[in-house]
Amino acid sequence: MQAIENEPPDQGTITPFLERCRQEGRLQGFAPAPLGDQRERFLALVQDMRRRGSDYTSQLSMLTLAGLSRREQKESKQSILADLLKMTDIKEQEAQELLLWQSRLVLKLGEFFDAQQTTLNQALGNIASRQDALLAELREEEDDLFAVATSQGEANQESDGMLDHRLKAWSRLYLHDAGQPQGILVTCRPSAMDHLQEVYEKNHRRNAVLWASLELPAFAASGEETTASEPLIAQCPQLIAALEAMSLASEATLPEEELKSLLAEGATQWAQGLDARASVRRDQCRMLELYRFPKISVRQLLQEGFAGGDPASYAGLSAPSSGCLVGLLSGK
């Protein structure tokens, strides 16, 4: 999902594999609630944030996040956000439209954070490499063994609080327009899945159920697939049918038990196909766990779990649903 329509991928965070997927049409972006004639003004605001980030980005993030949690209140006339809107000749807009602007700003701030983290982690990696090389030289010159310093790891990892705000902003943008691509949501954040399960259990007095676990083949650093050229999914017609049936998310297409049986058969086909590929290294596979949330659509699940606010303000939440599927991706 893109905060701004027709925005090129961020070269600071895109990986070779993602770039390959994008070029082959396997990775497609969509922008809910397009900015339209306000796009250039918003881009000017983002560029100003990028140029003068040290002056006000941290303050803006706090004010914007506070605004997201105060849906019923208008943005303060004295806030930095209001000043920025005036500075870029953007008139004060209706509460819902301003909320979408705030959500976009949170997502852009998150992208800035990701890019900065990538740069910092690369610098830490270079420092660690030089340190290892220096220690290796010292060992050659001295009889005594030098202790190798432990890995410094990645600096300033995103906090759960920051992730919550980014998920809230993402969900509010997504829910603003009911005509968005229907599919299966997948997260690599266990805390996000835990929160969805906790809220769902509290509101509906039932638990999400793990329906299937799929091992995903690893990819080389160059982006070249380490398995055969034919996609493994092509050998799993039951899995295709089950995922298509459950990705609609708005109404039941097959009975619950039939869906569960179809997915189980598809998962078995998938595992057999993976076993048949000698080039697959099982220690490098990632795991995709698919959880079924009964009697709720993915849009309602997002609203309850992350977006907050009045459900009546989001389009398409009243559509009947037999349930939805959400994936948790884990591993390297």
C-alpha positions in Angstrom: 0.0 0.0 0.0 1.3 3.4 -0.9 0.5 6.6 1.0 0.8 8.6 -2.2 -0.4 7.3 -5.6 2.1 6.7 -8.4 5.0 6.9 -6.0 8.2 5.2 -7.1 9.6 2.6 -4.6 12.0 3.9 -1.9 15.5 2.9 -3.1 16.7 3.2 0.5 14.8 0.2 1.7 13.8 -1.9 -1.4 15.7 -5.2 -1.6 16.9 -6.9 -4.9 14.2 -9.5 -4.5 11.5 -6.9 -4.1 12.8 -5.0 -7.0 12.7 -8.2 -9.1 9.1 -8.9 -8.0 8.1 -5.3 -8.9 9.7 -5.5 -12.4 8.0 -8.9 -13.1 4.6 -7.6 -12.0 4.5 -9.9 -8.9 4.5 -6.9 -6.6 1.9 -4.2 -7.2 1.1 -1.1 -5.3 -2.3 0.6 -4.6 -3.2 3.9 -3.0 -6.4 4.1 -1.0 -8.1 7.5 -1.1 -5.9 9.0 -3.7 -4.7 12.6 -3.1 -5.7 13.7 -6.6 -5.1 17.4 -7.1 -3.6 17.6 -3.6 -0.8 15.2 -4.5 1.8 17.8 -5.5 1.1 19.8 -2.3 1.5 16.8 -0.1 4.8 15.9 -1.9 6.0 19.4 -1.3 5.2 18.9 2.4 7.0 15.6 2.5 10.1 17.1 0.8 10.1 19.9 3.3 10.0 17.3 6.1 12.9 15.5 4.5 15.0 18.7 4.2 14.3 20.1 7.6 13.7 16.8 9.5 16.1 17.7 12.3 14.0 20.8 13.1 10.6 19.4 13.5 10.1 15.8 12.5 10.2 14.4 16.0 7.7 17.1 17.2 5.5 16.6 14.1 5.4 12.8 14.7 4.3 13.3 18.3 1.6 15.8 17.3 0.4 13.6 14.4 0.2 10.5 16.5 -1.7 12.4 19.2 -4.1 13.6 16.5 -4.7 10.0 15.4 -5.8 9.1 18.9 -8.1 12.1 19.2 -10.4 11.4 16.3 -13.2 13.6 17.5 -11.0 16.7 18.1 -9.8 19.1 15.5 -6.1 19.7 15.0 -4.9 22.5 17.2 -4.5 25.9 15.5 -1.0 26.1 17.1 0.2 22.7 16.1 3.1 22.2 13.9 0.9 20.2 11.5 -1.4 23.2 11.1 1.6 25.5 10.5 2.9 23.1 7.8 -0.4 23.1 6.1 -0.5 26.9 6.0 3.1 27.0 4.8 2.4 24.8 1.8 -0.8 26.7 1.0 -3.1 23.8 2.0 -6.4 25.0 3.4 -7.8 23.5 6.6 -10.0 20.5 5.5 -12.8 18.5 6.9 -12.0 16.3 9.9 -12.0 13.0 7.9 -9.8 14.4 5.2 -7.4 15.9 7.7 -7.3 12.5 9.5 -6.2 10.9 6.2 -3.4 13.5 5.8 -2.3 12.7 9.4 -2.3 9.0 8.6 -0.2 9.6 5.4 2.3 11.7 7.4 2.7 8.9 10.0 3.4 6.4 7.2 6.0 8.8 5.6 7.6 9.3 9.0 7.8 5.5 9.3 9.5 5.3 5.9 12.0 7.9 6.9 12.7 5.9 10.0 13.2 2.7 7.9 15.6 4.4 5.6 17.6 5.8 8.5 17.7 2.4 10.1 19.0 0.8 6.9 21.8 3.4 6.8 22.7 3.0 10.5 22.7 -0.8 10.3 24.9 -0.7 7.2 27.3 1.5 9.1 27.3 -0.8 12.1 28.0 -3.7 9.8 31.0 -1.9 8.3 32.3 -1.1 11.8 31.9 -4.7 12.9 33.8 -5.9 9.8 36.7 -3.5 10.4 36.8 -4.6 14.0 37.0 -8.3 13.1 39.7 -7.6 10.6 41.7 -5.6 13.2 41.4 -8.4 15.8 42.5 -10.9 13.2 45.7 -8.9 12.6 46.4 -8.5 16.3 46.1 -12.3 16.8 48.8 -12.8 14.2 51.1 -10.4 16.0 50.5 -11.5 19.6 50.6 -14.8 21.4 47.7 -13.9 23.7 44.2 -14.5 22.3 41.9 -11.5 22.0 38.3 -12.0 22.8 36.1 -11.2 19.9 33.5 -8.6 20.7 29.9 -9.7 20.4 27.8 -8.4 17.6 26.4 -5.0 18.2 23.2 -5.9 16.4 20.8 -3.4 14.9 20.4 0.0 16.5 17.2 1.7 17.6 14.8 -1.0 16.5 11.2 0.2 16.0 9.2 0.1 19.3 5.8 -1.5 19.7 4.3 1.9 20.2 5.6 3.2 16.9 4.4 0.0 15.2 0.9 0.5 16.7 0.7 4.0 15.3 1.9 2.9 11.9 -0.7 0.1 11.8 -3.4 2.5 12.9 -2.5 5.0 10.1 -2.3 2.1 7.6 -5.7 0.7 8.6 -7.5 4.0 8.5 -6.3 4.7 5.0 -7.1 1.2 3.9 -10.6 1.3 5.4 -11.5 4.7 4.0 -12.3 3.1 0.6 -14.2 -0.2 0.4 -13.1 -0.7 -3.2 -9.6 -1.9 -2.4 -7.9 -5.1 -3.5 -9.3 -8.1 -1.6 -6.7 -10.6 -0.4 -5.1 -12.2 2.6 -3.3 -9.9 5.0 0.1 -11.2 6.0 2.3 -9.6 8.8 5.9 -10.4 9.8 5.2 -8.8 13.3 4.2 -11.3 16.0 3.1 -8.4 18.2 0.6 -7.3 15.5 -0.9 -10.8 15.2 -1.0 -11.1 19.0 -2.9 -7.8 19.3 -5.4 -8.9 16.6 -6.0 -12.2 18.4 -6.4 -10.5 21.8 -8.9 -7.9 20.5 -10.8 -10.5 18.6 -11.1 -12.8 21.6 -12.2 -9.9 23.8 -14.9 -8.6 21.4 -16.3 -11.9 20.0 -15.6 -14.4 22.8 -13.9 -16.9 20.5 -10.4 -17.6 19.4 -8.6 -17.4 16.0 -7.6 -20.9 14.9 -4.4 -21.9 13.1 -5.6 -23.6 9.9 -2.3 -24.2 8.0 1.4 -23.8 8.2 3.4 -23.5 4.9 7.2 -23.5 4.5 8.2 -20.9 2.0 11.3 -21.6 -0.2 14.3 -19.3 0.4 15.7 -16.9 -2.1 19.3 -16.1 -2.8 20.7 -12.7 -2.0 20.8 -11.9 -5.7 17.1 -12.4 -5.9 17.4 -15.6 -7.9 15.0 -18.3 -6.7 16.9 -21.3 -5.3 14.1 -23.7 -6.4 12.8 -24.8 -9.9 11.6 -22.1 -12.2 7.9 -23.2 -12.1 6.1 -21.7 -9.0 5.4 -24.3 -6.4 1.8 -23.0 -6.1 1.1 -24.2 -9.7 1.3 -27.8 -8.4 -1.3 -27.2 -5.6 -4.7 -26.7 -7.1 -6.5 -27.3 -3.8 -4.4 -24.7 -2.1 -5.1 -22.2 -4.9 -8.9 -22.9 -4.6 -8.8 -22.5 -0.8 -6.9 -19.3 -0.8 -9.0 -17.8 -3.5 -12.2 -18.7 -1.6 -11.0 -17.2 1.6 -9.4 -14.1 0.1 -12.8 -12.7 -0.8 -13.3 -11.9 2.9 -16.8 -10.4 2.4 -19.1 -13.5 2.2 -18.9 -17.2 2.4 -18.2 -19.1 -0.9 -17.9 -22.5 0.6 -19.0 -24.1 4.0 -16.5 -23.7 6.8 -15.6 -27.3 7.1 -15.2 -27.7 3.4 -12.8 -24.7 3.3 -10.8 -26.1 6.2 -10.5 -29.5 4.5 -9.6 -27.9 1.2 -6.8 -25.9 2.8 -5.5 -28.9 4.7 -5.3 -30.9 1.4 -3.6 -27.9 -0.3 -1.0 -27.6 2.5 -0.2 -31.3 2.1 0.3 -30.8 -1.6 2.5 -27.9 -0.9 4.7 -29.9 1.6 5.0 -32.8 -0.9 6.1 -30.4 -3.6 8.6 -28.8 -1.4 10.1 -32.2 -0.4 10.5 -33.0 -4.1 12.7 -30.0 -4.7 16.2 -31.1 -3.9 17.6 -27.6 -4.1 15.5 -26.3 -1.2 17.4 -25.8 2.0 14.9 -26.4 4.8 17.0 -24.5 7.3 16.5 -21.4 5.2 12.8 -21.6 4.7 10.4 -19.1 6.2 7.2 -20.2 7.8 3.8 -18.8 6.9 1.1 -19.6 9.4 -2.5 -18.9 8.3 -5.0 -18.1 11.1 -8.8 -18.2 10.6 -10.9 -15.5 12.3 -14.5 -16.8 12.2 -17.6 -14.6 11.6 -15.7 -11.4 10.9 -14.4 -9.7 7.7 -10.8 -8.5 7.4 -12.1 -4.9 7.2 -13.9 -5.2 10.5 -10.9 -7.0 12.1 -8.7 -4.1 11.1 -11.1 -1.6 12.4 -11.4 -3.3 15.8 -7.8 -4.2 16.1 -6.0 -1.1 14.8 -8.0 1.7 13.3 -10.4 2.6 16.2 -12.9 5.4 15.7 -16.6 5.1 14.8 -17.2 2.0 12.6 -19.9 3.9 10.8 -17.2 6.2 9.3 -15.6 3.3 7.4 -17.1 2.0 4.2 -18.0 -1.7 3.7 -17.8 -2.8 7.4 -21.4 -3.9 7.5 -20.9 -6.5 4.8 -21.7 -10.1 6.0 -18.7 -12.5 6.4 -18.1 -16.0 7.4 -14.6 -15.2 8.5 -11.2 -14.1 7.2 -7.7 -15.5 7.0 -4.6 -13.6 8.3 -1.0 -14.8 7.9 2.0 -14.6 10.1 5.4 -14.8 8.4 8.3 -15.8 10.5 11.9 -16.9 10.0 14.9 -15.3 8.2 
